[in-house]
Every structure is written in C-alpha cells, then in structure tokens.
Amino acid sequence: MSIQGVFNTQVTKVSSMWTASTFVQFTAFLVCIAAWLITDRSSLTQVFQAQPRYVLLGGAIGAFITCTVIKSMDMLGSARATMLIVVSQLLVAYIIELFGLFGVEQQPLEGRKAIGMAVAIAGIVIFKWK
C-alpha cells in the first residue's frame, strides 16, 4: 500500500486525482482479468449471488479508498499517511468484529486487543510529536 500510494500520488501530480484513480482502477481491472484467465475461470456472474447485496459495493468503496490514500500521502507524507491508514483500518476492523457488523462473527471485547489499539494510536502521536 505504501509503494502504491507513493506511485499514485506521483501520477496525480501530472494529471488529477480522478484521472490517476481511474488509471489505477483500470490497471487493477486488467491484472484481475489476466489472473482470472490464467488461474480461475469460474463464472463472473456468480458474484451477483452475493448476499446481502450491499457487499457488492466493495469496488466502489475501493475507488474512494484510492482517492483518500492519494490525498493523504500528498498532504501528510507517506510514513504519516500509512500509519494513519493502517491504524484506522485496524480500528474499524476491530469495531466491526466487536459489534458483529456486516455478517462478521461478533467477538468479545478483549483487554489485550484494546491495549494494542491504544499502543498503536500512541505510536501515531509519538511519531507526529515534534
């Protein structure tokens, strides 16, 4: 993610965020199609059987994630942006597990995991401290 973010940010400097994001998503599409042709070849229409239907929005969410990564790398630098992104992803994933959201099996609150999140957040604060 760090390398991709840096690359995408550089592409954005000579185009625009949406142009770069379109290019990123298109090249990802081509790689996925090639990988599918080489390895899988199951029916592409099977994805439409996914339930609940909102899970099909993963790609749309991915497009906005690409944009936010580009913007944050440009504004914060790659190290700070990556730290914030990774810890934010961990925090959201932990909340999803705690509440059993989106069909994920609910997990109990564990002190060691909460402490781990607090340490990760403290790491960001320390890293940003001047």
Disulfide bonds with the S-S distance in Angstrom:
none
